[in-house]
Amino acid sequence: MPRIPDDEVDRIKREVSLELLAQARGIRLERHGKDLRGLCPFHEDHTPSLVIEPEANLWHCFGACSAGGSVVDWVMRAEGVSFRHALELLRADLPTLLEPASRSAPIKRTTVRRLPPAVQLGADHFHALDQVVAYYHKKLPENPQALAYLARRGLASSEMLAHFRLGFCDRTLGLTIPENNRDAGAAIRDQLKTLGILNPDTGHELFRGCLTVPLFDLDAQVVSLYGRRLSPPRRHGEKRRSIDHLYLPGEHRGLFNPAAFQAADELILCESPLDALTFWCAGYRNVTSSYGTNGFTDIHREAMTKLATPPPRSSPAS
């Protein structure tokens, strides 16, 4: 595929209107001096944190996502595509994205996604959840914050990341799915809401900003997800608004590392999957985790019974 010339890249960045791109996503913009402000579409935004500079044709979010850049950066983030793919999309739509003579009429935009959806229409619940896990796993290497967090915890093993299918939810899953006004989009989103992946009221991803670890049944089928939220630094005096450790809503299902239940006569039980991964990376493969403090449940007891591992020995309280 031939390289797009630099002068054409510069022309796209200069002539494609960021204001029109924002309006095409249904963002209401208000003028503040030379700038335009509105709600950022790339995170949960309740006070306008998106600033567009029409003269420079640049944008920046002063809120949670702190994203910004040119029209190319906007499309990369909005569509979940590469730099090259974003340029191709902008080239194809260039005639409709140039400054119009009048902006009184709303911009018409397609609601059909240009990438195949991460979750396929017609997939049963098990396969849909597995596809979500695969999508989050694909996104993990693209997120420096998540990789840095894992490295700080000594969890940078490529073998471990692949074996346990760790992932990261960067809020782009919904960008691959058609909008609700399409039959396919509505069906997929309803299924993800039923699974708990999407909030049934807002449609936002439950695990947004989280490292994700799939949980399995004894047949190695993904049946649930654990998420460890990587919250951005809080401002001085600001209260925490999110929960750090998340599971899919409803009754707990699934185990971390079910192979551990038949690997040895003894089992190391940790409070969370990430704690257990520390042992696994140190060579202790007979490790699993509970659902947090006091989270040893009948699921764990059943696994021990079926796989003939003796129950954990109690130790004197410290």
JOVEN-V473473 format. One line per field, one symbol per residue. psi: psi as a letter, one per 20 degrees, with the letter a starting at -180 (. if undefined). Layout:
psi: ???
This chain:
psi: pqppqhhhghgghhhpohghgghhjjpppqpncirqqappijropipoipppnhgilrqqpjbhhkrrbahghghgghilrrgghgggghghjghijqprhqkhqqppqqjpqiqpqhpqpiqrgghghhhgghghhhigiiohgghhggghjkljphgggggjlqapojjighiipqrhjqgggggghgghhghihqphghjqpgkpjqqqoqqqaijkppirqqpopnqqpqqpipqpirphpqrqqappqrqpmhhhijhriqppprhrhhghhggghjinilqaqalapkkoahggggghghjkpqqppqqqp.
